[in-house]
Amino acid sequence: MPDTWTKSLLAYRYPVDLRKFEDAGKYPGWFTFNSQVDDRESTMEFKAHFRRHASEAIEPWLEVVYWKIYSQPTPRRDNATGRMAAHFRDHAITPQSLWDACNRYIANPTRRHFESIRTLLGLASKSIAVAATFPAFLRPDLFPMVDTRVAKWVGHSMGVHNDADPSGPQLTRPHFVDSKQSVLTMNDFPFVESWVRWCRHTARKLTAPTRCGNGCVQCLGWTT
């Protein structure tokens, strides 16, 4: 199993070109990331770039929003990023306030702390995925990414994984998969909590020292 997970991890591909944001010219020095080289290392560097600058500049937060919704049609991703920029400006949202809210959630991942992130982001709907991206960028060792693709995979595969490790954290079926929703909402927060617990537990199993057939010890650790 570890070999299968390692291959999946190394096969990660999510090509994004932030330079295509229609308002990129308003942010000199930002929106320059381009992962069209199509490798995982470039995405890891983008996450590190966010962590280096997010407590002092508002632009990295907008970059991550655009990155997150890049797979959506161009007008939608441009408009959504522009609306958030306007919200930050009109409500005097500072990068430090966003940074602090995310770290409060990381330290104590309650629904209330998650809602605080959503409020600062100015999300009008009850959507989850964009807000959940920031803890995952800040502490990828503790918080996995979450979106509708993940929810569909869990809805399809949770029975097998729960049965395979009944003493470990159990995945909760996303409300999304049994509804007509097009996005994850706060109705799916119990699923998100179970996904975080399950990913942490599974990561510990996958990175535990294991003995090969020759008796040597091999660590399967990797950097996210």
NUTILUM-726165 format. One record per residue: residue in three letters; x, y, z of N, C-alpha, C in turn. Coordinates in steps of 0.001 Angstrom, whole numbers, plus 524288, in hexadecimal, padded with zeros to 5 digits. Example, Ala and Ser with C-alpha at 12.3 -4.5 7.8 and 13.67 -1.06 7.14 Angstrom:
<nuvexs>
Ala833867E9C681E788300C7EE6C81E78833907F31C81E78
Ser832327F73681BA8835667FBDC81BE4832648001E81EBE
</nuvexs>
This chain:
<nuvexs>
Met803267FB39800008000080000800008034E8050280000
Pro807938055D8032380AA380A328030180CA080B8E7FD92
Asp80E27807957FA7A8100A808A87F53780BC380B1C7F1E3
Thr806FC809397F27B8029380B617EF80801AA8111A7F0F0
Trp801CD812497F5F9800FF817AF7F7B38057781B2D7F5E3
Thr80A3B819267F60C80EBC81C3C7F45380E4881D877EE86
Lys80CCE819BB7EB6780C1D81AA77E5CE807DB81EB97E4D9
Ser803A181E6D7E7D27FF65822397E72F8013C827B27E8A3
Leu8043F828037ECD08063E82D107EE89809C782F757EA6B
Leu80D4582C607E84E810FC82E5A7E46E80E5282F887DF37
Ala809C082D3B7DE64806E882E2C7D98180387833107D9C8
Tyr80394835D07DE388005983A7D7DEEA8015983E697DA8B
Arg7FD378406C7D8407FD9C844627D4237F928848467D4C6
Tyr7FA7D84D497D5067F67C8515E7D51F7F8D9856467D2A6
Pro7F9118565B7CD6C7FB7985AD17CAC07F84385FC67CB6A
Val7FAD2863EB7CD3C7F848868F67CE397FBE586D4E7CC51
Asp7F99F8714A7C9FC7FC9B875E47C8597F9F587ABA7CA92
Leu7FC0787CBE7CEE37F9A68814B7D1677F9FA8862D7CE04
Arg7FD7E886287CA417FE1688ABD7C6DE7F93688BC37C397
Lys7F5BC887E77C3577F0FC888817C0377ECB288B817C312
Phe7ED7588CA27C81C7E99788FB97CAFC7E90A8950D7C858
Glu7E43D896A67C7217E36489B597C4157E5558A04E7C6CB
Asp7E5948A03E7CC057E76A8A4CD7CEE67ECF88A4247D0EC
Ala7EFDD8A0787CEBA7F52B89F7A7D09E7F8888A45C7D05B
Gly7F7A48A7B47CC777FAB98AC727CBDC7FA1F8B0457D05E
Lys7F5F58AFAF7D3687F5238B3227D7E67F88A8B19E7DC8E
Tyr7FB298AD327DC197FE368AB357E07C803CF8AA177DEB4
Pro806E78AE227DDCF80C4A8AD547DBEC80F618A9CB7DF92
Gly812008A6147DD3D815288A2767E0458123989DB67E234
Trp80D1D89DA87E177809DE899497E3248074E896C67DE60
Phe8048F8928C7DF22801F388FB07DAE6805D088E5E7D689
Thr80A4E88C617D81D80E4C88ACD7D45780F00884E47D424
Phe80C99882157D7CC80D5187C6C7D81380B0D879C07D34C
Asn80E128760E7D13280C54873107CCAD80E3586D7C7CD52
Ser80A8D869E77CE2580BFE8646A7CECF80AF8861497C9D8
Gln80B42863D97C56080A668610E7C07F80EAC85D027BF7D
Val812F685D5B7C273816E5859437C21D814A78541B7C408
Asp810458547B7C6CA80D2F84FD77C80C80FFC84C0F7CBB3
Asp8122C84E1C7CFE88147E84A9D7D3B8812D984C2A7D941
Arg81360848887DCDB811B2849667E23A8153184D587E505
Glu81A3484D797E3A481DD6850EE7E64F81C54856A87E5B3
Ser81A458581C7E128818C585D8E7E0568143585F0B7E3E2
Thr8109185B747E4B280C3685C827E83C80E2385CEB7EDDB
Met811DA859AC7EF5B8141C859FE7F490816C085F477F56C
Glu819598613F7F16481BE5866557F1D7817DB86AB37F243
Phe8136F86A257EF8B80F5086E0B7EFF680D2E86E357F582
Lys80C8A869BD7F7F180ACA869967FD6580ECA86C38800F4
Ala813C786B2B80003817E086D9880336817EF8738180270
His81705875387FDA3816A387ACF7FC6E8123F87D4E7FF98
Phe80DD087AAB7FFE88097887CB38030080B0087D35808BC
Arg80D6B8793080AE080EDD8794F8106A812D387D9E81195
Arg8164187EC080DE481A33882D080EBF817CE8883B80F00
His8139C8892280C1E811B088E7880B6A80C4588F8F80DB5
Ala8095488B8480F22803C588C318104E802AC88F6281531
Ser8065188FB5818D480544892BD81D938061A8989281CBF
Glu8088389A088185A809EB89F7D8177C8076A8A1ED812A9
Ala8056A89EB880F1D8033B8A0D080A407FE0789E3480912
Ile7FA598A138806FF7F53489F16805C37F53A89C2B8008C
Glu7F8FA89D787FD2F7F91189B287F7F47F98C895387F7F3
Pro7FCB5892D77FB647FCF888D197FB557F7BF88A717FC5B
Trp7F47388CE47FF6E7EF4B88AA9800717EBFB88A997FB7D
Leu7EC6C88EC07F86D7E99D88EFB7F3737EBEA88B1D7EF8A
Glu7F10688A867EF9B7F383886BA7EC217F173881367ED31
Val7F0E987FDC7F22D7EF1887A9A7F38D7E962879D47F1F3
Val7E63887DDC7F2897E0C887D7E7F0C97E09987C4E7EAF1
Tyr7E39E87F457E7F17E3AE87E707E2467E5C3878FB7E0FB
Trp7E9DE8775B7E3BF7EC1C872207E3057E7FF86DED7E410
Lys7E51D86E9D7E8527E14C86AB27E9E47DD04869F87E5D7
Ile7DB2F86E2F7E3967D6C386DDA7DFF67D87C86E497DA49
Tyr7DD7C86D447D94E7DF9A86DE17D4027DCE886A4D7D011
Ser7DB17865C77D1D37D8A0862127CE367D332863D97CC77
Gln7D11E867DB7CEF57CC05869EF7CD617CC9186D667C891
Pro7C84386E7D7C5DC7C88B871DA7C13B7CB028771F7C280
Thr7CDA78795C7BEA87D0A687E317BF7E7CD74882947C1F6
Pro7C8DE883F07BFFB7C602888427C2747C4C08873A7C82E
Arg7C37D882647C9797C1F18811C7CED07C68A881B27D28C
Arg7CB1587FA77D10E7CF9387FF97D4927D18D885977D505
Asp7D14A888927D0BB7D2D388E137D0F27CF20891377D462
Asn7CA0D8905B7D3A87C62A8934E7D6A57C66E892047DC75
Ala7C70F88D0E7DDAC7C74388B7E7E32C7CC0A88DCE7E5E2
Thr7D07588DBA7E3407D53288FF67E5887D4AD895DD7E609
Gly7D25D898587E2267D18C89DFD7E2617CDD789F897E6C2
Arg7C9BE89C757E7947C61489D9A7EBD87C8C389D377F126
Met7CC20899537F1B87CECE898D47F6B77D29C89D547F78A
Ala7D53D89F057F36C7D8C18A3847F3D97D5B78A8597F58D
Ala7D1168A9167F3577CDCE8AD8D7F4CE7CC0F8AD1D7FA7D
His7CABF8A8667FC1F7C92E8A7958019C7CDA68A8F480545
Phe7D2568A71D804127D6DA8A854807587D7A18AE3A807BD
Arg7D7178B0D5803547D7ED8B685803267D3908B96C80609
Asp7CEBE8B814804E77CA4C8BAFB807167C9AC8BA2A80CF0
His7CB638B5B380EE67CAB28B479814717CFD78B4A281771
Ala7D3D38B6A7814E57D8F58B749817697DADF8B22C819E5
Ile7DA538ADF0816EF7DC358A8DF818C87E2258A8B681821
Thr7E4E98A7AD81C447EA9E8A7A981C187ECB28A21C81B96
Pro7F1588A18F8195A7F39989C4B819157F482899F281E76
Gln7F5CA89D38822497F6AE89B29827887F1B1898EF829E5
Ser7ED3E89B71828DA7E84E8996E82AF77E6FD8942982882
Leu7E7FD893918237F7E71788E94820E17EADA88A6C822F7
Trp7EFB988BF38238C7F3C288872825937F24C8867F82B06
Asp7F0AB88A2382E5A7EF47888BC833B97EA7D8852B833E5
Ala7E69288650830A07E1DB88313830867E31F87D7F82ED8
Cys7E66C87CFE82AE97E7EA877C78291B7EAE8874D382D52
Asn7EE4D87789830057F15F874EB834137EE158737F838D4
Arg7EA068768C839EA7E670874FF83E147E3A386FF383CA5
Tyr7E20986F93837C67DF7886AC8835FB7E3448662F8360B
Ile7E80C8671C834637EBF2862EF834637ECD7860EA839EB
Ala7ED1D8647E83DAC7EDFC862F2843217E93A8604A84583
Asn7E498861DA843C07DFBE85FB8845F07DBA585FA58419C
Pro7DB9185B8383E737D85885B65839B77D28485A9183AB2
Thr7D01485E8683CEB7CA7985E5483DF17C777860EA83985
Arg7C26E85FD9839637BF0C86266835887BF3A868538362E
Arg7BF3A86A3383B067BF4386FDD83BFA7C43187267839BF
His7C89886FF783A7E7CD708722B838717CD9F871EB8327B
Phe7CB5286DCA8304A7CB1586D7582A957C786871BA82864
Glu7C329872A682AF87BF91876C1829477C23B87C208297E
Ser7C5C487CDA82D287C891881D382D7A7CBD6882BE8289A
Ile7CE3C87E9C826957D13487F1A821B27CD8C8809281D40
Arg7C92287DE081CEA7C56387EF2818BB7C36D88492818FE
Thr7C2718868381DAC7C08B88BDD81E4A7C49388FC881C5D
Leu7C97988F0C81DD07CD958929F81C167CE438927D8162D
Leu7CD5988DF4813DA7CDD388D7880E2C7C92988FD580B57
Gly7C502890F780E327C06A8935780BCF7BD5288FA38086D
Leu7BD5B88A9C809CE7BA82886C0806B27B4AE88735807CA
Ala7B1B88889B803CD7AC17889718047A7A9358844D80529
Ser7AB04880388028D7A87B87B24802FD7AAC68782F8079A
Lys7A8D08738A8086D7AAC38703180CA57AF0286C7980AAB
Ser7B1A586DE28067D7B59186A76804247BA338699D807C7
Ile7BCC08652D807157C1048638D80A7C7C658863B6807D6
Ala7C6B1861F7802F47CBAE8607F8009A7CFC3864D9800AA
Val7CE43869AA7FF3E7D22086DEA7FF047D45286EFE80469
Ala7D0F786F69808487D2C78708480D997D64186C2280F9F
Ala7D5028674680E477D810862D2810247DD6E8628C80D9F
Thr7DE318654B8094E7E3368652B806987E788867BC809CE
Phe7E63986BDA80CAE7EA4A86EC980F6A7ECCB86BBE813E8
Pro7E9D986925817477EC72865C881B277EFC98619081895
Ala7EDFD85F8A814267F0FB85B868115E7F61085DB480F31
Phe7F61D862B180DB97FAE78652980BE27FE938665A81074
Leu7FC548681A814CD7FF8E8698A81949801D6864C581C04
Arg7FEC2860A881C9D8008F85BF581F477FEFD8571D81C29
Pro8019085637817B980035851A58148C8015184C7B81740
Asp8046384CA781B7E80556847E781E75800C384677821F7
Leu7FD2F84A2C822BF7F8BB849458263B7F3778497F82375
Phe7F31884C8781F447EE0684D5F81CB77EE5E84C18816E3
Pro7EB3E848538151E7EB1D846F880F947E7B584AC480C85
Met7E87984AD2807757E4F584DBA804107DFA684AFF80402
Val7DB9B84E0A802F57D66084BC6802B07D35184E907FE69
Asp7D08684B8D7FB4B7CD4384DC37F7307C937849B27F594
Thr7C64884AD37F1877C226847357EFF67C45F8420F7EDE3
Arg7C900842397EB807CB6083D577E9A47CCAD839C87EE3F
Val7CED583C1B7F2597CFEC839167F70F7CAE3836E27F951
Ala7C6D683A2A7F98B7C1D5838727FBBB7BF90833DD7F8A2
Lys7BFEF8341D7F3827BDE782FDD7F0457C10C82ADD7F129
Trp7C63682B687F1AA7C97F826D37F2A47C81F824597F7E3
Val7C7798279A7FBDB7C60E82595801037C0B8822F1800D2
Gly7BCF7825757FE3D7B7CD823267FDDB7B7E181DD67FB43
His7BB6F81D297F7817BBCC818387F4A17BF0E8142A7F780
Ser7C328815DD7FA507C710812367FC597C724811A480248
Met7C420814BF805137C4A3814DA80AC87C39280F8E80D4E
Gly7BFE080C9680B2F7BE9A8078C80D817C344803E580DA6
Val7C622803B0809557CAB680045808FE7CECF801E080CF5
His7CFDF806F980D467D3F8808D5810C67D25A8088381679
Asn7CD7B809A6817A37CBAA8091F81D087CBDF8037381EDA
Asp7CA4A7FFDF81B707CA637FA5481CD67CFF77F84981D71
Ala7D3877FA8881A617D8F47F8AC81A8B7DBB67FA3681F97
Asp7D9C67FE4B8222B7DC4180020827007D803801E082ACA
Pro7D4E77FE3E82CC37D0697FFA8830047D1D88023D8352E
Ser7D6A280185836F77D83F803F383BE17DA598097983B1C
Gly7DB3080B078362D7DD24810418350D7D8BB814158342B
Pro7D9FD819188332C7D5FB81CFE8320B7D2AE81B5382D56
Gln7CDAB81BEE82DCB7CA1981A4F829A87C87881EFB8264D
Leu7C87481E2F8213B7C6B38224481DAA7C0D0822E781E07
Thr7BF0D827C381DD27B97B8290C81DF17B79F82A4481873
Arg7B3208283F817097B12582922811C27AFD982EE8810F9
Pro7B1E88314B80CD57B0B5836CC80BD47AAF38379280A83
His7A8A083B8680CB87A34083CF080B567A2F083E3580588
Phe7A72284054803707A7608420C7FDFB7A5D183DC07FA27
Val7A7B0839027FB0D7A6E8834DC7F7317A140833157F6DB
Asp79E0E834567FABB7988B832C97FAA8794ED837767F9D5
Ser7972583BBC7F814794188407E7F75D794AB842707F1C5
Lys79223846BF7F0A47929B8493C7EB827966984DD27EBAF
Gln7997A84E207EFE379D43852607F0687A181851DE7EC3C
Ser7A3938564B7EA967A7F6856437E6E57AD22857277E9AE
Val7ACE6858AF7EEB47B19C859927F1C87B0D88575A7F73F
Leu7B522856987FA047B4CD8551E7FF837B30C859CE802B5
Thr7AF95858E7806687ADB885D1D809C77AEAD85BAD80F72
Met7AD2685F2E812F37ADED85E278187E7AACA8596E81A5D
Asn7A6FC857AF8174F7A45B852C0818917A83284E2A81866
Asp7AC7F84EED815807B06C84AD9814E07B4E184B4B818D0
Phe7B46584ED281C8E7B8B384F8D8203B7B9F984A9B8234D
Pro7B62684778825017B78484284827977BAD483EF882420
Phe7B9B083EF481F0B7BCF483BF781B687C28083E1981B5F
Val7C31C8434481B297C851845A581B1F7CB51844148200A
Glu7C8BC8443A8247F7CB52842AA8295D7CD2683CFE82916
Ser7C9D68399C827087CB5383415826A97CFB88335B822B0
Trp7CFB18364F81E7F7D3BC8360281A787D90D8379781CB2
Val7D91F83BBA81FCD7DDFE83D75822457E0128392E825E2
Arg7DCAE8370F829347DE628330182CDB7E05D82E34829EB
Trp7DD8282CA8825DB7DEF2827FE822E77E41E828C482010
Cys7E4E982D5C81DBA7E9C982E6181AE77EE7B82E5E81E95
Arg7EDDC830AA8232A7F229830A1826F37F38082B0F82894
His7EF788280F829B27F0408229F82B557F2D681F7D826F7
Thr7F0F68201F822357F31481D3581DC97F8AB81EE081C99
Ala7F9C6823E981D0D7FF18825CA81C23802E18236682012
Arg8012C822F6824F58049182087828E1805B681ADB8277A
Lys801D38181F82585802B0812AC823FD8066E8125281F52
Leu805A8815CB81B8A808D28158B816D080E7581739817B2
Thr80F5F81A7B81B9D814AA81C6581C908175E8198C820FE
Ala814D3815A28233A8174C812998276081BB080F4B82519
Pro81FF580E92828108242D80B228263482214805B082527
Thr823A080371820DC821DE7FE3081F73826997FAD081E2F
Arg826007F5C081EBD82A487F22C81D93829427EF7181858
Cys82D377EFA58151582CB57ED0F8100482DFC7E741810A5
Gly82DC47E47280C6882EC97DED480CA68344B7DD7D80E58
Asn837F67E13880DB383D607E03F80F3883E727E1CB814DD
Gly83A637E3D68178D83B047E52481D0883CF87EA9781E22
Cys83DE07EDC281A1583FC37F31581B0483B247F6B781C0E
Val83C3B7FB1C81EAA8381D7FED381FF8837FE8033181BEC
Gln8337080463819FB832C8808718160382E9C80C44817E0
Cys82FC28114A8179D82BD881544819148294E8173781412
Leu8242B8172D8140A82146818D080F6081F8681E7E80FB9
Gly82230821A7812C6820868271E813888213F82A6480EA9
Trp81E0482E6480E3981E8283222809F081CB98376F80BCF
Thr81E4783B72808F681CC2840C980A448181D8426580702
Thr8141E844828096A80F7D8463A806908101684BCB804D0
</nuvexs>
